[in-house]
Amino acid sequence: MRPHQLPQTAGRPAVGAIGHNRGVVAPNYAFMPPEGVLVSRLPHLDKTIARILAAPVLGAAFAQYVLEIAPGGGTRAPFAEDGIQHFYYGLSGEAAFAMGGTSAAFGEGSFAYVPPGTAFSLRNDGAEPVRILALRKRYAPAAGLAVPDPILSHRDAVPVTNHTGMEGRGFQFLLPYGDLRFDFEMNLMWFKPGAYFPDVETHVMEHGLYMLEGQGLYFLGRDWHEIWAQDFIWMGGYCPQQFYPTGFGDACYLLYKNVNRDVIL
C-alpha cells in the first residue's frame, strides 16, 4: 500500500509524512515540494500569503514566490522598487494588473514584466482566491542599452517555437528572445511524452523552475528527483541537470534563466 492510500485522520499529519519527504537542499540546488514551503506575509501586500521559494539566503541571485491573494487583497497601493525588476505569471484565478496607465485582467497564463522603478498594482477584486508566481531581480544595466519597456500579455500571444530540431520540444519566450536589454529570460518549456534533454547540461546560468503541468524525473547534481505540478527547483550555476518526462500527457515548466551579461569578476 502506498502512503497516500493509507487511512488519514483529519487534523493529524499524513501517515508516513516523516519518511516520505521529497524536499532536498544541496550546496548548488534545491528541490522544494509545495507542502514544505511555509507561509510568509509582506508589508506591501494585503490579504496575501507569500510562499518564498528562492532567496539570496539559499544562494540564489533572485527571489521567487507563490502569492496566494484572497478576495479584496493585493498591493495596498501602487508599488515600485528602485533598481529592482519584477515578473508575474498567473497560475489560477483572475486578478487585475495595472502598470503605466494600462490595466488588464490577469488570469492563468497572463504575465507581466515590470522594469526597475516602475509602479504597478496587482489586486484581487473577485470572489475567488488567486495564485500568482512572482520574481524579483536587481537589474544589471549594460552600457549603451536602455532599460526594457513594460510588458503585460498572455502566453497565448507568444508563439511556440522549437530551435532544437528535436521532435516533441516546445519553447515560449515570454520576454523578447535575444533582446540584450533584458538580463534574464522567462521561458515556458514544453515536452511531449518521450521527449527529453539529449545531454546532461552543465552551464553558468542559474535557474528557477516552477512545474506547471505533467510530471517527470529531474536530474540534479548526482541524483534523480520525481517532479510534478507545483514543485519548484532552484539550480545554481554549473549544476548538472537533465529532464525526462514520465507522464501520459505534456509536461510544462516555467524557467527563469540569467542571460545577456558578462561574468562579474
GIWO-V588068 format. One record per backbone hydrogen bond with DSSP energy under -0.5 kcal/mol. CO is the residue of the C=O (numbers start at 1). NH is the residue of the N-H. If there is no record, write none. Layout:
BEGIN
CO:NH ; CO:NH
END
This chain:
BEGIN
2:5 ; 2:6 ; 3:6 ; 9:12 ; 14:17 ; 16:20 ; 18:21 ; 24:31 ; 26:29 ; 28:236 ; 29:26 ; 30:32 ; 30:234 ; 31:24 ; 31:33 ; 32:232 ; 33:36 ; 34:37 ; 36:38 ; 40:50 ; 42:45 ; 44:76 ; 46:74 ; 47:70 ; 49:51 ; 49:68 ; 50:40 ; 50:52 ; 51:53 ; 51:66 ; 54:64 ; 55:58 ; 55:59 ; 55:60 ; 56:59 ; 63:136 ; 64:53 ; 64:54 ; 65:134 ; 66:51 ; 67:69 ; 67:132 ; 68:49 ; 68:70 ; 69:130 ; 70:73 ; 73:124 ; 74:46 ; 79:120 ; 81:84 ; 81:117 ; 83:139 ; 84:117 ; 85:137 ; 86:114 ; 87:135 ; 88:112 ; 89:133 ; 90:109 ; 92:131 ; 95:106 ; 96:123 ; 97:104 ; 98:121 ; 99:102 ; 102:99 ; 104:97 ; 105:107 ; 106:95 ; 107:110 ; 109:155 ; 110:90 ; 111:153 ; 112:88 ; 112:114 ; 113:115 ; 113:151 ; 114:86 ; 115:118 ; 119:100 ; 120:79 ; 121:98 ; 122:75 ; 123:96 ; 123:125 ; 124:72 ; 130:69 ; 131:91 ; 131:92 ; 132:67 ; 133:89 ; 134:65 ; 135:87 ; 136:63 ; 137:85 ; 139:141 ; 142:145 ; 151:113 ; 153:111 ; 154:157 ; 155:158 ; 157:159 ; 159:161 ; 161:171 ; 166:169 ; 168:192 ; 170:190 ; 171:161 ; 172:174 ; 172:188 ; 176:179 ; 178:180 ; 179:182 ; 183:259 ; 185:257 ; 186:174 ; 186:175 ; 187:189 ; 187:255 ; 188:172 ; 188:190 ; 189:253 ; 190:170 ; 191:251 ; 192:195 ; 195:245 ; 199:201 ; 201:241 ; 203:238 ; 206:258 ; 207:235 ; 208:256 ; 209:211 ; 209:233 ; 210:254 ; 211:230 ; 213:252 ; 214:229 ; 215:246 ; 215:247 ; 216:227 ; 217:219 ; 217:244 ; 218:220 ; 218:225 ; 219:242 ; 220:222 ; 220:223 ; 223:220 ; 225:218 ; 227:216 ; 228:231 ; 231:211 ; 232:32 ; 233:209 ; 234:30 ; 235:207 ; 236:239 ; 238:240 ; 240:221 ; 241:201 ; 242:219 ; 243:197 ; 244:217 ; 251:191 ; 252:212 ; 252:213 ; 253:189 ; 253:255 ; 254:210 ; 254:256 ; 255:187 ; 256:208 ; 257:185 ; 263:265
END
